[in-house]
Structure formats: structure tokens, C-alpha cells
Amino acid sequence: MEAFRAAGDIDMYFKLYKDAALMWRWSLKAANHQIVADSAEGYVNKVDAIHGINLVKGSSNAPVYDG
């Protein structure tokens, strides 16, 4: 896990949590704490949810296709 930062220093952050069915999920939140992306599925294993986060983190060079 990354070190905690002061609230004013945060741009975007991931929140990792268990849902009501005890499945692991993640959400990506903007500086205003609004969700901008989420896992869209639950994971049995925490490591799998973290893997999903890492896929999103590593997709910054993914192309954008219109239409």
C-alpha cells in the first residue's frame, strides 16, 4: 500500500472494499470523492481485485476509439 497523504494532496485514488455479499470490489475516485470508475464485478480474492486496479493503472497508453 502507498503511504497516506494529506487530504489536500490527493488527486485520484482507489478504494478497495468488500460489498454486502463479501466480494472484493474497487472504485476509482476523483479528488472530489466522486466515483469515476469501478470494478463492475466482485472478486472472491483480494489479490484479484488488486490485479484489476493494476490493469487500470497500467492502461494509460490504451487507445481511445470513437463510436
Backbone bond lengths (Angstrom), bond angles and torsions (degrees), N, CA, C in turn:
res aa  C-N    CA-C-N  psi(-1)  N-CA   C-N-CA  omega(-1)  CA-C   N-CA-C  phi
1 M - - - 1.443 - - 1.519 110.18 -
2 E 1.303 113.95 147.24 1.459 118.80 178.95 1.529 109.72 -78.39
3 A 1.316 115.57 156.92 1.458 120.68 178.24 1.531 109.90 -66.14
4 F 1.318 115.69 147.97 1.454 119.96 177.62 1.511 109.42 -71.94
5 R 1.331 115.12 147.36 1.459 121.06 178.00 1.527 108.92 -120.95
6 A 1.302 116.00 163.18 1.461 120.19 175.50 1.526 108.82 -64.41
7 A 1.320 116.95 147.36 1.469 121.75 -175.00 1.525 112.61 -54.43
8 G 1.309 118.45 -36.04 1.457 121.50 -179.07 1.517 114.09 -70.83
9 D 1.340 117.51 -14.36 1.460 121.81 -177.15 1.529 113.43 -91.76
10 I 1.328 117.93 -6.25 1.457 121.69 -173.38 1.522 111.02 -85.76
11 D 1.349 115.68 128.59 1.453 120.48 173.15 1.523 108.55 -94.93
12 M 1.300 117.05 -69.46 1.451 123.01 176.12 1.526 107.61 -131.31
13 Y 1.320 115.88 156.43 1.455 119.09 -179.86 1.526 110.11 -153.64
14 F 1.320 115.40 156.28 1.453 122.38 176.07 1.521 108.93 -97.90
15 K 1.322 115.90 139.56 1.457 121.26 172.77 1.521 107.09 -115.10
16 L 1.318 116.47 125.18 1.456 124.09 179.83 1.522 106.76 -108.26
17 Y 1.336 117.69 129.02 1.460 120.07 -174.63 1.524 110.97 -155.20
18 K 1.321 116.36 166.80 1.462 122.73 173.31 1.530 108.65 -101.21
19 D 1.336 115.79 136.45 1.462 120.65 178.80 1.536 110.32 -86.23
20 A 1.335 117.07 -174.27 1.465 122.02 -177.68 1.525 112.34 -62.53
21 A 1.334 117.01 -26.77 1.464 121.53 178.64 1.529 111.76 -89.77
22 L 1.343 116.51 9.18 1.465 123.80 179.97 1.528 113.51 64.71
23 M 1.324 115.93 27.62 1.462 122.10 174.66 1.525 107.71 -95.60
24 W 1.341 116.45 145.59 1.465 121.39 177.72 1.525 109.91 -78.00
25 R 1.306 116.69 135.88 1.465 123.82 176.85 1.522 108.63 -138.55
26 W 1.326 115.22 163.80 1.461 119.92 174.42 1.524 108.67 -136.61
27 S 1.314 114.91 155.55 1.465 121.15 171.02 1.527 107.92 -137.99
28 L 1.320 114.58 146.97 1.466 121.76 175.94 1.513 106.44 -103.13
29 K 1.313 115.93 123.92 1.458 120.48 -176.16 1.522 111.03 -116.19
30 A 1.317 114.64 144.15 1.468 122.34 176.97 1.530 109.14 -79.20
31 A 1.303 116.54 172.81 1.464 121.65 -179.62 1.529 111.89 -57.96
32 N 1.342 116.68 -27.34 1.468 120.14 179.21 1.532 111.56 -87.22
33 H 1.334 116.90 8.98 1.460 125.59 176.65 1.525 114.31 72.39
34 Q 1.319 117.22 12.92 1.459 121.47 175.38 1.525 109.22 -84.41
35 I 1.326 116.72 140.83 1.462 121.35 179.38 1.527 109.39 -73.10
36 V 1.322 115.94 128.32 1.465 121.21 177.42 1.523 111.51 -111.41
37 A 1.333 117.55 -15.27 1.466 122.49 175.49 1.522 107.69 -160.89
38 D 1.348 115.36 155.32 1.457 118.85 175.29 1.524 110.49 -146.39
39 S 1.311 115.47 171.58 1.459 120.40 -174.15 1.524 113.17 -70.24
40 A 1.312 119.77 -22.42 1.462 125.35 178.39 1.521 113.09 64.40
41 E 1.313 117.83 -3.34 1.463 121.87 175.14 1.517 108.56 -153.68
42 G 1.316 115.59 157.02 1.452 120.84 176.31 1.517 110.02 -93.60
43 Y 1.319 115.95 152.76 1.461 123.15 179.33 1.516 109.50 -120.17
44 V 1.326 117.03 136.72 1.463 121.59 176.47 1.521 110.03 -67.06
45 N 1.329 116.40 -41.47 1.459 121.89 -176.42 1.527 111.18 -104.40
46 K 1.318 115.21 134.44 1.461 121.15 178.07 1.525 111.36 -57.35
47 V 1.336 116.40 -39.75 1.462 120.51 -178.41 1.538 110.97 -60.73
48 D 1.321 117.68 -32.12 1.464 120.18 178.51 1.523 111.33 -70.89
49 A 1.321 117.12 -37.30 1.462 120.42 175.66 1.531 110.38 -65.23
50 I 1.308 117.00 -40.53 1.465 121.40 177.79 1.528 109.68 -64.50
51 H 1.316 116.89 -38.28 1.468 120.37 176.13 1.529 110.11 -60.07
52 G 1.326 117.91 -42.03 1.465 121.45 176.47 1.519 111.55 -60.47
53 I 1.315 117.27 -41.73 1.473 121.31 176.47 1.521 109.85 -59.99
54 N 1.323 116.65 -45.21 1.468 120.49 -178.78 1.525 111.99 -65.59
55 L 1.326 117.73 -32.62 1.466 120.27 175.15 1.526 110.62 -63.14
56 V 1.325 116.43 -42.84 1.469 120.03 178.32 1.524 110.23 -66.30
57 K 1.318 117.26 -43.75 1.464 120.77 178.71 1.529 111.67 -58.86
58 G 1.322 117.11 -35.28 1.455 121.43 -176.77 1.519 114.81 -88.68
59 S 1.329 117.58 3.26 1.465 119.85 -175.40 1.517 113.41 -97.45
60 S 1.307 118.77 17.49 1.466 120.58 -175.10 1.544 112.43 -64.20
61 N 1.316 117.82 -20.48 1.474 120.49 179.42 1.532 112.27 -98.32
62 A 1.317 117.73 7.06 1.465 120.95 -179.20 1.528 109.24 -66.04
63 P 1.327 117.67 138.27 1.462 119.99 179.29 1.521 110.98 -70.66
64 V 1.320 115.73 155.92 1.462 122.79 175.61 1.519 107.54 -111.45
65 Y 1.317 116.54 124.01 1.458 121.84 179.30 1.521 108.79 -108.03
66 D 1.303 117.02 132.94 1.451 123.17 -179.87 1.519 109.98 -92.71
67 G 1.323 116.18 128.23 1.465 121.77 173.91 1.440 112.98 79.34
